[in-house]
Amino acid sequence: MAIEKLTLVNVEGPIKKVNKTLIRCCESGYFHISPPPDVSGAHLEAKSLRDKGQYERMIKRCRLIAEKLGITLDKNAPYDNIEYNISIDFKNYLDKIEEKISVVTEEKTSLETSIKSHGAIYNNLIQLVDFNASFEELFACEYVKIRFGRIPINNIRKLEFYEDKPYFFFRFKNEQEYAWCLYLAPASCSKDADYLFNSLGFLRVHLPEYLNGSSNEASEKLLATIRTETEKMELLDKKLEEISEDQGEKLSQVYAKLIALDNSYELRANVLVIDSRFHFSGYIPERKEKQFKALLEQSEDAEVTTVPSDDKETPVKLKNNWLFRPFEMFVKMYGLPAASGVDPTPIVAITYMLVYGIMFGDVGQGLCISLLGLLLTKFSKVALAPIMTRIGLSSALFGVLYGSVFGNEHIITPFFHIPEIYTLLGYEEAPENIFGISSVLLIAALLVGVTLVVLSMIINMVVCIKSGDVENGLFGASGLTGFVFYVALILGAGGTFIGLDLLKPWYIALFIVLPLVLMFFKEPILHLMNAEKSAKTGKSNIDTGLKKKLDMMMVDESGAKHKKSVGNFIIEGVIELFETCLTYLTNTMSFLRIGGFILSHAGLMLVVNVLAGLTDGGIGYIVVQVLGNAFVTGVEGFLVGIQVLRLEFYELFSRFFKGGGKPFNPVTIDSNLAALSNK
């Protein structure tokens, strides 16, 4: 039963090193940060470093730069060789890269625009096939306006109605439903001509005035210009590739460190700054203390000191070996034990495997459960899988004892067929099957239950001694008086069953009545003990909460205090005693389900075998056996698991478990650090 011993450490250093120190704490993987103390009344000029991560903008800049360079950033890249620790260092680095890139990208953008423009003009020029007029002469015309574009083919015939208008129309090339064309008009009549052609669906395309020569000559010159610009683009792309190769790895490392620094800012709410020095505290495993101090020495000037801690604030880290560790899941479902308490995981593991194997004992089905657990453990992260592996082996071991292999009791000799055993149990001949020893199984189930209840009482007394809980340790239902009463009652009943009369008057008075009387008068007794201790030492060894409880005072609805009356005291005491005795009885009888499930498993497999026997053998027999065993393994195996867990929680945990522990959550860089700061 191990709860890892944790040490509270205080970390301090110059404020300029706070980021690096926090990252080191995250990298350790075993540092649980604590909220800062309240120093509002200490007259200290302390401030919290709760601020917005200033590295978010730089992270976005890294992504934009990476996009321009065609780099895929790795947020998990190692960044130990990156010496930048403050924002100005990162800013200067990113400024230098952006300066290199901007010169190239600006020229590249200009070229892209130019190539796009020239390409569009070229696509228009190739429509003017064999247009031999000189463009510079056309553009130089002062009294004639030229319009180039395309017009719907169906509207060209309509121009015949406007032959008297002052324009000249030239048709070049057809393209689907349009024809590329050109019209000329005197400058004084150009507006009328424009209106006419626009009404016929003419789409004008503007040609730049720098064109010269014929259409063929202009298009060839323009194509040569596009080729030259494309070559320049390729050179610029190579420059960007060179920058990418030169800075790609470093940029990814800087990006990873920026993310780490930004995440570390989530922890800064727990950092106090006093006189330009940072202070924060947290818990680490005691065995890691030297290692932690050595790690933080790399942060330069960081000092680590051990400070006293309060058990109520100390988080809880369970520590168990490989066999018991999976059963921590059940403990955490119920609640973590207090730091000063006891880890019940080993008890849970042993009793769970034991009781499960007793209730569901079958060699074949147990091995199937264990194999399924192994497969799930290897190929998934199902928390229940390792537990299945262990309880499956326990089931197989008890299956050997019962002689059951997939419900068949003729392959292995069951224990009740061994002459020495069935003779010892009082049988003259071997019972035909397990149903012949049903009474023995039920008695054995009660004995298992009694043993576990007694064990839980002993654990409770140990926990109470450790925590100084006098009330529950001495007079509780699972304390010393309850233990004496329960054991005496069980021994008396068991002795009567086997013919040994232990229930003598002195036995009843000393071991049964006296414990009940002590439990009934526990409050006055504890009150007297506390008063006597206070008189001798001037102080009480019983905590304040208990003293308040033992002052025999009550508070009514109006808030006024009044002493508890004798009648109320008697009624409450009788009810509590009755409830305690009833709990003893119900908890003990609850373990009869162990024997009941042994018999139910045998009954279900008997039904499967009978159904298989009704077939003609062969494939039908195999199918019934496979389906029947699969059904029993799945349904009953699941139900038994729930019932054993119920016994653990209600019959055992409730007697000794003291919860309220806070989980030990070491901070990490890749997790949501804000959720782990124990607000």
C-alpha positions as CSV (number, residue, x, y, z in Angstrom):
1,M,0.0,0.0,0.0
2,A,2.2,2.8,-1.3
3,I,1.5,6.5,-1.6
4,E,4.5,8.1,-3.2
5,K,6.1,10.5,-0.7
6,L,6.2,14.0,-2.2
7,T,8.3,16.9,-1.3
8,L,7.2,20.6,-1.6
9,V,10.0,22.7,-3.2
10,N,10.3,26.4,-3.7
11,V,11.9,27.6,-6.9
12,E,13.2,31.1,-7.2
13,G,15.6,33.1,-9.5
14,P,16.0,36.3,-11.5
15,I,12.8,37.3,-13.4
16,K,14.6,37.1,-16.8
17,K,15.1,33.3,-16.3
18,V,11.5,32.5,-15.4
19,N,10.5,31.2,-18.8
20,K,13.5,28.9,-19.1
21,T,12.9,27.6,-15.5
22,L,9.2,26.9,-16.2
23,I,10.0,25.0,-19.3
24,R,12.6,22.9,-17.4
25,C,9.9,22.1,-14.9
26,C,7.6,21.0,-17.7
27,E,10.3,18.9,-19.3
28,S,11.0,17.1,-16.0
29,G,7.6,15.3,-16.3
30,Y,7.2,15.1,-12.5
31,F,6.6,18.6,-11.3
32,H,3.2,19.5,-9.8
33,I,2.9,23.2,-9.6
34,S,1.0,24.8,-6.7
35,P,-1.0,28.0,-6.5
36,P,0.9,31.0,-5.1
37,P,0.3,31.8,-1.4
38,D,-1.8,34.8,-0.4
39,V,0.5,37.6,0.4
40,S,-2.0,40.4,0.4
41,G,-1.5,41.0,4.1
42,A,2.2,40.5,4.2
43,H,3.1,44.1,3.1
44,L,5.1,42.7,0.2
45,E,5.2,44.3,-3.3
46,A,4.3,41.0,-5.0
47,K,2.7,40.6,-8.4
48,S,1.5,37.7,-10.4
49,L,2.8,37.0,-13.9
50,R,-0.7,36.3,-15.1
51,D,-0.4,37.8,-18.6
52,K,-1.2,37.1,-22.2
53,G,1.4,35.0,-24.0
54,Q,3.3,37.6,-26.0
55,Y,4.7,34.9,-28.3
56,E,1.4,34.3,-30.1
57,R,2.2,36.9,-32.7
58,M,5.6,35.4,-33.3
59,I,4.1,32.0,-33.7
60,K,1.8,33.4,-36.4
61,R,4.8,35.1,-38.1
62,C,6.7,31.7,-38.1
63,R,3.7,30.1,-39.8
64,L,3.5,32.9,-42.5
65,I,7.2,32.7,-43.1
66,A,7.0,28.9,-43.4
67,E,4.1,29.2,-45.9
68,K,6.2,31.6,-48.1
69,L,9.2,29.2,-47.9
70,G,7.1,26.0,-48.4
71,I,8.3,24.6,-45.0
72,T,6.3,22.2,-42.8
73,L,6.9,23.3,-39.2
74,D,7.3,20.6,-36.5
75,K,6.1,21.8,-33.1
76,N,7.9,18.9,-31.4
77,A,11.3,19.7,-33.0
78,P,14.2,19.8,-30.5
79,Y,15.2,23.3,-29.6
80,D,18.0,22.9,-27.0
81,N,20.5,24.6,-29.4
82,I,18.3,27.7,-29.7
83,E,19.7,30.3,-27.4
84,Y,16.9,32.8,-27.7
85,N,15.0,33.3,-24.4
86,I,13.4,36.7,-24.5
87,S,11.0,38.1,-27.1
88,I,13.4,40.6,-28.6
89,D,15.7,37.8,-29.6
90,F,13.0,36.0,-31.5
91,K,11.8,39.2,-33.0
92,N,15.3,40.1,-34.4
93,Y,15.6,36.6,-35.8
94,L,12.3,36.7,-37.6
95,D,12.9,40.3,-38.8
96,K,16.1,39.1,-40.5
97,I,14.4,36.2,-42.3
98,E,11.5,38.4,-43.3
99,E,13.9,41.0,-44.7
100,K,15.6,38.4,-46.8
101,I,12.3,37.0,-48.0
102,S,10.6,40.4,-48.6
103,V,13.2,41.5,-51.2
104,V,12.6,38.3,-53.1
105,T,8.8,38.1,-52.6
106,E,8.2,41.7,-53.6
107,E,10.1,41.2,-56.9
108,K,8.3,37.9,-57.4
109,T,4.9,39.5,-56.8
110,S,5.8,42.2,-59.3
111,L,6.8,39.6,-61.8
112,E,3.8,37.5,-61.3
113,T,1.6,40.6,-61.9
114,S,3.6,41.4,-65.0
115,I,3.5,37.9,-66.4
116,K,-0.2,37.7,-65.8
117,S,-0.8,41.0,-67.6
118,H,1.4,40.1,-70.5
119,G,-0.1,36.7,-70.8
120,A,-3.6,38.2,-71.0
121,I,-2.5,40.7,-73.7
122,Y,-0.7,37.9,-75.6
123,N,-3.9,35.8,-75.6
124,N,-5.7,38.8,-77.1
125,L,-3.0,39.5,-79.7
126,I,-3.0,36.0,-81.1
127,Q,-6.6,36.6,-82.1
128,L,-5.4,39.3,-84.6
129,V,-3.8,36.8,-86.9
130,D,-2.1,38.4,-89.9
131,F,-3.1,41.9,-88.8
132,N,-0.3,43.8,-90.7
133,A,-1.0,47.3,-89.6
134,S,1.5,48.9,-87.2
135,F,0.2,49.4,-83.7
136,E,2.3,52.5,-83.0
137,E,0.8,54.1,-86.1
138,L,-2.7,53.3,-85.1
139,F,-2.1,54.6,-81.5
140,A,-0.6,57.8,-83.0
141,C,-3.7,58.6,-85.0
142,E,-5.2,61.8,-83.7
143,Y,-8.4,62.0,-85.8
144,V,-9.2,58.2,-85.8
145,K,-10.2,56.0,-82.9
146,I,-9.5,52.3,-82.9
147,R,-11.4,49.7,-80.8
148,F,-10.4,46.1,-80.5
149,G,-12.5,43.3,-79.0
150,R,-15.1,40.6,-79.7
151,I,-18.7,40.6,-80.8
152,P,-21.4,37.9,-80.9
153,I,-21.4,36.2,-84.3
154,N,-25.2,36.5,-84.6
155,N,-25.1,40.3,-84.3
156,I,-22.6,40.8,-87.1
157,R,-25.4,40.7,-89.8
158,K,-27.1,43.6,-88.0
159,L,-24.2,45.8,-89.0
160,E,-25.6,45.8,-92.5
161,F,-28.4,48.1,-91.3
162,Y,-25.8,50.6,-90.3
163,E,-23.6,50.8,-93.4
164,D,-24.3,54.5,-93.7
165,K,-22.6,55.1,-90.3
166,P,-19.0,56.4,-90.4
167,Y,-17.0,53.3,-89.2
168,F,-14.8,50.6,-90.7
169,F,-15.3,47.0,-89.4
170,F,-12.6,44.2,-89.6
171,R,-13.4,40.6,-88.6
172,F,-10.5,38.3,-87.6
173,K,-11.1,35.0,-85.9
174,N,-14.2,33.1,-84.6
175,E,-14.2,31.7,-81.1
176,Q,-17.3,29.7,-80.1
177,E,-20.2,32.2,-80.3
178,Y,-18.0,35.2,-80.6
179,A,-15.8,36.8,-83.4
180,W,-12.7,38.8,-82.7
181,C,-12.9,42.1,-84.5
182,L,-11.7,45.7,-84.9
183,Y,-13.5,48.9,-85.9
184,L,-12.3,52.3,-86.7
185,A,-14.2,55.6,-86.5
186,P,-13.5,59.3,-86.8
187,A,-12.7,60.9,-83.5
188,S,-15.7,63.2,-83.9
189,C,-18.1,60.2,-84.4
190,S,-16.4,57.8,-82.0
191,K,-19.1,58.1,-79.3
192,D,-21.9,57.2,-81.8
193,A,-19.9,54.3,-83.0
194,D,-19.2,53.1,-79.5
195,Y,-22.9,53.3,-78.6
196,L,-23.8,51.3,-81.7
197,F,-21.3,48.5,-81.1
198,N,-22.1,48.3,-77.4
199,S,-25.7,47.9,-78.2
200,L,-24.7,44.9,-80.3
201,G,-22.9,43.2,-77.5
202,F,-19.3,44.3,-78.4
203,L,-16.8,43.6,-75.6
204,R,-13.8,45.8,-75.8
205,V,-10.3,44.6,-75.0
206,H,-7.8,47.4,-74.2
207,L,-4.4,47.0,-75.9
208,P,-1.4,48.8,-74.3
209,E,0.1,51.6,-76.2
210,Y,3.6,50.1,-75.9
211,L,2.8,47.6,-78.6
212,N,4.6,48.1,-81.9
213,G,4.8,46.4,-85.2
214,S,2.2,44.1,-86.7
215,S,0.2,41.7,-84.5
216,N,2.6,38.8,-85.3
217,E,5.6,40.9,-84.5
218,A,4.0,42.3,-81.3
219,S,3.0,38.9,-80.1
220,E,6.5,37.4,-80.7
221,K,8.1,40.3,-78.7
222,L,5.5,39.9,-75.9
223,L,6.1,36.1,-75.8
224,A,9.9,36.7,-75.5
225,T,9.2,39.2,-72.6
226,I,7.1,36.6,-70.9
227,R,9.8,34.0,-71.2
228,T,12.4,36.3,-69.8
229,E,10.1,37.1,-66.8
230,T,9.4,33.4,-66.3
231,E,13.2,32.7,-66.1
232,K,13.5,35.5,-63.5
233,M,10.7,33.9,-61.5
234,E,12.6,30.6,-61.6
235,L,15.7,32.3,-60.2
236,L,13.7,33.9,-57.5
237,D,12.1,30.5,-56.6
238,K,15.6,29.1,-56.3
239,K,16.6,32.0,-53.9
240,L,13.6,31.1,-51.8
241,E,14.6,27.4,-51.9
242,E,18.1,28.4,-50.7
243,I,16.7,30.4,-47.8
244,S,14.4,27.5,-47.0
245,E,17.3,25.0,-47.0
246,D,19.4,27.3,-44.9
247,Q,16.8,28.4,-42.3
248,G,14.2,25.6,-42.5
249,E,15.4,23.5,-39.6
250,K,16.2,26.4,-37.4
251,L,12.9,28.0,-38.1
252,S,11.1,24.8,-37.1
253,Q,13.2,24.7,-33.8
254,V,12.4,28.3,-33.1
255,Y,8.7,27.6,-33.7
256,A,8.8,24.7,-31.3
257,K,10.4,26.8,-28.6
258,L,8.0,29.6,-29.1
259,I,5.1,27.2,-28.6
260,A,6.8,25.9,-25.5
261,L,7.3,29.4,-24.2
262,D,3.7,30.4,-25.0
263,N,2.4,27.3,-23.2
264,S,4.6,28.1,-20.2
265,Y,2.8,31.4,-19.8
266,E,-0.3,29.4,-18.7
267,L,1.8,28.5,-15.7
268,R,2.7,32.1,-14.9
269,A,-0.5,32.6,-12.9
270,N,1.2,30.5,-10.2
271,V,4.4,32.7,-10.2
272,L,5.0,35.6,-7.9
273,V,7.5,38.3,-8.5
274,I,9.1,40.0,-5.5
275,D,12.0,42.4,-5.9
276,S,12.7,41.4,-9.5
277,R,12.9,37.7,-8.5
278,F,10.4,35.0,-9.4
279,H,9.0,32.6,-6.8
280,F,6.8,29.5,-7.4
281,S,6.4,26.2,-5.6
282,G,5.3,22.7,-6.4
283,Y,5.5,19.0,-5.4
284,I,8.0,16.5,-6.7
285,P,8.6,12.8,-5.7
286,E,11.1,12.8,-2.9
287,R,13.3,10.3,-4.8
288,K,13.6,12.8,-7.6
289,E,14.8,15.7,-5.5
290,K,18.4,15.6,-6.4
291,Q,17.6,15.0,-10.1
292,F,15.2,18.0,-10.1
293,K,17.8,20.3,-8.6
294,A,20.4,19.1,-11.1
295,L,17.9,19.8,-14.0
296,L,17.2,23.3,-12.8
297,E,20.8,24.2,-12.5
298,Q,20.8,24.2,-16.3
299,S,18.4,27.3,-16.1
300,E,21.2,29.3,-14.4
301,D,20.7,31.1,-11.1
302,A,17.5,29.1,-10.3
303,E,17.5,28.0,-6.6
304,V,15.5,25.0,-5.3
305,T,14.8,24.7,-1.6
306,T,12.7,22.2,0.3
307,V,9.9,23.7,2.4
308,P,7.5,22.2,4.9
309,S,4.1,21.1,3.5
310,D,0.6,20.6,4.8
311,D,-0.7,17.0,4.3
312,K,-4.1,18.4,3.4
313,E,-2.7,20.3,0.4
314,T,-0.2,17.6,-0.7
315,P,-1.4,15.9,-3.9
316,V,-1.5,12.1,-4.1
317,K,0.6,9.9,-6.4
318,L,-0.1,6.2,-6.1
319,K,2.9,3.9,-6.4
320,N,2.4,0.2,-7.2
321,N,4.2,-2.6,-8.9
322,W,3.3,-3.9,-12.4
323,L,0.9,-6.5,-11.0
324,F,-1.2,-4.1,-8.9
325,R,-0.9,-0.9,-11.0
326,P,-3.9,-1.5,-13.3
327,F,-6.2,-1.8,-10.3
328,E,-5.5,1.9,-9.5
329,M,-8.3,2.6,-11.9
330,F,-10.8,1.1,-9.4
331,V,-9.4,3.1,-6.5
332,K,-9.5,6.4,-8.5
333,M,-13.2,5.6,-9.5
334,Y,-14.0,5.6,-5.8
335,G,-11.7,8.6,-5.0
336,L,-8.1,9.2,-4.2
337,P,-7.0,8.5,-0.6
338,A,-5.7,11.4,1.4
339,A,-2.0,12.1,1.5
340,S,-1.9,10.9,5.1
341,G,-4.0,7.8,4.3
342,V,-3.4,4.4,2.9
343,D,-3.3,3.3,-0.7
344,P,-5.7,0.3,-0.9
345,T,-4.6,-0.7,-4.4
346,P,-2.7,-3.9,-3.4
347,I,-5.6,-5.0,-1.2
348,V,-8.1,-4.3,-4.1
349,A,-5.9,-6.1,-6.6
350,I,-5.4,-9.2,-4.4
351,T,-9.0,-9.5,-3.2
352,Y,-10.5,-8.6,-6.7
353,M,-8.4,-11.3,-8.4
354,L,-9.2,-13.8,-5.7
355,V,-12.9,-13.3,-5.5
356,Y,-13.3,-13.0,-9.3
357,G,-11.5,-16.3,-9.7
358,I,-13.6,-18.0,-7.0
359,M,-16.9,-16.7,-8.6
360,F,-15.9,-17.5,-12.2
361,G,-13.6,-20.5,-12.1
362,D,-13.1,-22.0,-15.6
363,V,-9.8,-22.9,-17.2
364,G,-10.9,-22.4,-20.8
365,Q,-13.0,-19.3,-20.3
366,G,-10.5,-17.7,-18.0
367,L,-7.7,-18.1,-20.5
368,C,-9.9,-16.6,-23.2
369,I,-10.5,-13.6,-21.0
370,S,-6.8,-13.3,-20.3
371,L,-5.9,-13.6,-24.0
372,L,-8.5,-10.9,-24.9
373,G,-6.9,-8.7,-22.3
374,L,-3.5,-9.2,-23.8
375,L,-4.7,-8.3,-27.3
376,L,-6.5,-5.2,-26.1
377,T,-3.5,-4.1,-24.1
378,K,-1.3,-4.4,-27.2
379,F,-3.5,-2.9,-29.8
380,S,-5.6,-0.4,-27.7
381,K,-5.5,1.8,-24.7
382,V,-8.4,0.2,-22.9
383,A,-7.7,0.7,-19.1
384,L,-9.6,-2.5,-18.3
385,A,-7.5,-4.7,-20.6
386,P,-4.6,-5.3,-18.1
387,I,-7.1,-6.2,-15.4
388,M,-8.8,-8.7,-17.7
389,T,-5.4,-10.4,-18.2
390,R,-5.0,-10.8,-14.5
391,I,-8.5,-11.9,-13.5
392,G,-8.5,-14.3,-16.5
393,L,-5.5,-16.1,-15.1
394,S,-7.1,-16.2,-11.6
395,S,-10.3,-17.6,-13.2
396,A,-8.2,-20.3,-14.9
397,L,-6.4,-21.2,-11.6
398,F,-9.7,-21.7,-9.8
399,G,-11.0,-23.6,-12.9
400,V,-8.3,-26.1,-12.2
401,L,-9.5,-26.4,-8.7
402,Y,-13.1,-26.9,-9.8
403,G,-12.1,-29.2,-12.7
404,S,-14.0,-27.0,-15.2
405,V,-12.7,-26.6,-18.8
406,F,-15.3,-24.8,-20.8
407,G,-17.8,-26.3,-18.5
408,N,-16.5,-29.8,-18.9
409,E,-15.7,-31.4,-15.5
410,H,-14.3,-34.7,-16.9
411,I,-10.9,-33.4,-18.2
412,I,-9.5,-32.3,-14.9
413,T,-10.3,-34.0,-11.6
414,P,-12.2,-31.4,-9.4
415,F,-11.2,-31.0,-5.8
416,F,-14.4,-32.5,-4.5
417,H,-13.6,-35.8,-6.3
418,I,-10.4,-36.2,-4.3
419,P,-11.1,-38.8,-1.5
420,E,-9.1,-36.9,1.2
421,I,-11.1,-33.7,0.5
422,Y,-14.6,-34.9,0.2
423,T,-14.0,-37.2,3.2
424,L,-12.8,-34.1,5.1
425,L,-15.9,-32.2,4.1
426,G,-18.1,-35.0,5.6
427,Y,-19.1,-36.8,2.4
428,E,-18.9,-40.6,2.2
429,E,-18.6,-40.6,-1.6
430,A,-17.6,-38.0,-4.2
431,P,-20.5,-35.7,-5.1
432,E,-21.6,-36.1,-8.7
433,N,-21.1,-32.4,-9.5
434,I,-20.5,-29.1,-7.8
435,F,-24.2,-28.8,-6.9
436,G,-23.6,-31.6,-4.4
437,I,-21.4,-29.3,-2.3
438,S,-23.6,-26.2,-2.6
439,S,-23.9,-25.9,1.2
440,V,-20.1,-26.1,1.6
441,L,-19.7,-23.4,-1.1
442,L,-22.1,-21.0,0.7
443,I,-20.4,-21.5,4.0
444,A,-17.0,-21.0,2.4
445,A,-18.3,-17.8,0.8
446,L,-19.3,-16.5,4.2
447,L,-15.9,-17.4,5.6
448,V,-14.2,-15.4,2.7
449,G,-16.5,-12.5,3.4
450,V,-15.8,-12.6,7.2
451,T,-12.1,-12.7,6.5
452,L,-12.3,-9.7,4.2
453,V,-14.5,-7.7,6.6
454,V,-12.0,-8.4,9.4
455,L,-9.1,-7.4,7.2
456,S,-10.8,-4.1,6.3
457,M,-11.4,-3.4,10.0
458,I,-7.7,-3.9,10.8
459,I,-6.7,-1.6,7.9
460,N,-9.1,1.0,9.3
461,M,-7.6,0.9,12.7
462,V,-4.1,1.3,11.2
463,V,-5.3,4.3,9.2
464,C,-6.9,5.8,12.3
465,I,-3.8,5.4,14.3
466,K,-1.8,7.0,11.5
467,S,-4.1,10.0,11.2
468,G,-4.8,10.4,15.0
469,D,-8.6,9.7,14.6
470,V,-9.4,8.6,18.1
471,E,-13.2,8.4,17.6
472,N,-13.2,6.0,14.7
473,G,-10.1,4.1,15.7
474,L,-11.5,3.2,19.2
475,F,-15.3,3.4,19.0
476,G,-16.2,3.3,15.4
477,A,-18.1,0.5,13.7
478,S,-14.8,-0.6,12.1
479,G,-12.7,0.5,15.1
480,L,-11.4,-1.5,18.0
481,T,-14.8,-2.0,19.7
482,G,-16.5,-2.9,16.5
483,F,-13.7,-5.3,15.7
484,V,-14.0,-7.1,19.0
485,F,-17.8,-7.2,18.8
486,Y,-17.8,-8.6,15.2
487,V,-15.1,-11.2,15.8
488,A,-16.6,-12.3,19.0
489,L,-20.0,-12.7,17.5
490,I,-18.6,-14.6,14.5
491,L,-16.6,-16.9,16.7
492,G,-19.6,-17.5,19.0
493,A,-21.9,-18.4,16.1
494,G,-19.2,-20.5,14.4
495,G,-18.5,-22.4,17.6
496,T,-22.2,-23.1,18.1
497,F,-22.3,-24.4,14.5
498,I,-19.5,-26.9,15.1
499,G,-20.7,-27.9,18.6
500,L,-18.4,-25.6,20.6
501,D,-20.3,-23.5,23.1
502,L,-18.5,-20.2,23.5
503,L,-21.5,-18.1,24.3
504,K,-21.1,-18.1,28.0
505,P,-22.4,-15.3,30.1
506,W,-18.9,-13.9,30.7
507,Y,-18.1,-14.2,27.0
508,I,-21.3,-12.3,26.0
509,A,-20.8,-9.6,28.7
510,L,-17.1,-9.0,27.9
511,F,-16.9,-9.3,24.2
512,I,-20.4,-8.6,22.9
513,V,-22.2,-6.4,25.4
514,L,-19.3,-4.3,26.6
515,P,-18.2,-3.2,23.0
516,L,-21.8,-2.2,22.3
517,V,-21.9,-0.2,25.5
518,L,-18.7,1.6,24.6
519,M,-19.9,2.4,21.2
520,F,-23.2,3.7,22.7
521,F,-21.4,6.0,25.1
522,K,-18.5,7.0,22.8
523,E,-19.3,10.7,22.9
524,P,-19.3,11.2,26.7
525,I,-16.2,9.0,27.0
526,L,-14.3,11.0,24.4
527,H,-15.5,14.2,26.0
528,L,-14.1,13.1,29.3
529,M,-10.9,11.9,27.8
530,N,-10.4,15.3,26.1
531,A,-11.3,17.2,29.3
532,E,-8.8,15.2,31.3
533,K,-6.1,15.6,28.8
534,S,-6.7,19.3,28.6
535,A,-6.5,19.6,32.4
536,K,-3.1,17.8,32.6
537,T,-1.4,19.3,29.6
538,G,-3.3,22.5,29.1
539,K,-4.2,21.5,25.6
540,S,-6.1,18.8,23.8
541,N,-4.7,16.0,21.6
542,I,-8.1,15.8,19.9
543,D,-8.6,18.0,16.9
544,T,-10.8,21.1,17.0
545,G,-13.5,19.5,14.8
546,L,-13.8,16.6,17.2
547,K,-14.0,18.9,20.3
548,K,-16.8,20.8,18.7
549,K,-18.6,17.5,18.1
550,L,-18.0,16.3,21.6
551,D,-19.2,19.4,23.4
552,M,-22.7,17.8,23.6
553,M,-24.2,20.8,22.0
554,M,-26.7,21.1,19.3
555,V,-27.9,23.9,17.0
556,D,-31.5,24.4,16.3
557,E,-33.0,26.0,13.1
558,S,-32.8,29.5,14.6
559,G,-29.1,29.1,15.2
560,A,-29.3,29.0,19.0
561,K,-27.2,26.4,20.8
562,H,-28.7,24.1,23.4
563,K,-27.6,21.0,25.2
564,K,-28.6,17.6,23.9
565,S,-31.3,16.1,26.0
566,V,-31.0,12.6,27.5
567,G,-33.9,11.3,25.5
568,N,-32.3,12.5,22.2
569,F,-29.0,11.0,23.2
570,I,-30.6,7.6,23.9
571,I,-32.7,7.6,20.7
572,E,-29.8,8.5,18.5
573,G,-27.5,6.0,20.3
574,V,-30.0,3.2,19.9
575,I,-30.6,4.0,16.2
576,E,-26.9,4.1,15.5
577,L,-26.3,0.8,17.3
578,F,-29.1,-0.9,15.4
579,E,-27.8,0.5,12.1
580,T,-24.3,-0.8,13.0
581,C,-25.5,-4.3,13.8
582,L,-27.6,-4.4,10.7
583,T,-24.6,-3.3,8.6
584,Y,-22.5,-6.2,10.1
585,L,-25.3,-8.6,9.1
586,T,-25.9,-7.3,5.6
587,N,-22.2,-6.9,4.8
588,T,-21.5,-10.5,5.8
589,M,-24.6,-12.0,4.1
590,S,-23.7,-10.0,0.9
591,F,-20.8,-12.4,0.4
592,L,-23.2,-15.3,-0.2
593,R,-23.2,-14.1,-3.8
594,I,-19.8,-15.6,-4.1
595,G,-21.2,-19.1,-3.7
596,G,-24.3,-18.2,-5.7
597,F,-22.3,-17.2,-8.8
598,I,-20.2,-20.4,-8.5
599,L,-23.4,-22.4,-8.7
600,S,-24.9,-20.1,-11.4
601,H,-21.9,-20.6,-13.6
602,A,-22.1,-24.3,-13.3
603,G,-25.8,-24.2,-14.0
604,L,-25.3,-22.1,-17.2
605,M,-22.6,-24.4,-18.5
606,L,-24.9,-27.4,-17.7
607,V,-27.6,-25.9,-19.9
608,V,-25.0,-25.3,-22.7
609,N,-23.9,-29.0,-22.5
610,V,-27.5,-30.2,-22.5
611,L,-28.3,-28.1,-25.6
612,A,-25.1,-29.3,-27.3
613,G,-26.1,-32.9,-26.5
614,L,-29.4,-32.5,-28.3
615,T,-27.6,-32.0,-31.6
616,D,-26.4,-34.9,-33.8
617,G,-22.8,-34.0,-33.0
618,G,-20.3,-32.8,-35.5
619,I,-20.6,-29.1,-36.6
620,G,-23.9,-28.6,-34.7
621,Y,-22.3,-29.6,-31.4
622,I,-19.3,-27.4,-32.0
623,V,-21.4,-24.4,-32.9
624,V,-23.6,-24.7,-29.8
625,Q,-20.5,-25.1,-27.5
626,V,-18.8,-22.1,-29.1
627,L,-21.8,-19.8,-28.9
628,G,-22.8,-21.0,-25.5
629,N,-19.3,-20.5,-24.0
630,A,-19.0,-17.1,-25.7
631,F,-22.4,-16.1,-24.2
632,V,-21.5,-17.3,-20.7
633,T,-18.0,-15.8,-20.8
634,G,-19.3,-12.4,-22.0
635,V,-22.4,-12.0,-19.9
636,E,-21.5,-13.8,-16.7
637,G,-17.9,-12.6,-16.8
638,F,-19.1,-9.0,-17.0
639,L,-21.7,-9.5,-14.3
640,V,-19.2,-11.1,-12.0
641,G,-16.8,-8.2,-12.5
642,I,-19.5,-5.8,-11.5
643,Q,-20.5,-7.8,-8.4
644,V,-16.9,-8.1,-7.2
645,L,-16.5,-4.4,-7.7
646,R,-19.6,-3.8,-5.7
647,L,-18.2,-5.9,-2.8
648,E,-15.0,-3.9,-2.9
649,F,-16.8,-0.5,-2.8
650,Y,-19.7,-1.2,-0.4
651,E,-18.4,-4.0,1.9
652,L,-14.7,-3.1,2.1
653,F,-13.9,0.4,1.0
654,S,-16.6,1.9,3.2
655,R,-14.9,0.6,6.3
656,F,-11.5,2.1,6.0
657,F,-11.1,4.3,2.9
658,K,-10.7,8.0,3.6
659,G,-10.8,10.0,0.3
660,G,-10.4,13.7,-0.4
661,G,-6.9,13.4,-2.0
662,K,-5.9,15.7,-4.8
663,P,-4.4,14.0,-7.9
664,F,-0.7,14.5,-8.7
665,N,-0.7,16.2,-12.1
666,P,2.8,17.0,-13.4
667,V,2.8,19.8,-15.8
668,T,3.8,19.1,-19.4
669,I,4.4,21.3,-22.4
670,D,2.1,19.4,-24.8
671,S,-0.9,19.3,-22.5
672,N,-3.4,22.0,-21.5
673,L,-1.3,23.5,-18.8
674,A,-4.1,25.8,-17.5
675,A,-6.1,22.7,-16.5
676,L,-3.2,21.4,-14.5
677,S,-2.5,24.5,-12.4
678,N,-4.8,23.4,-9.6
679,K,-6.9,26.5,-9.5
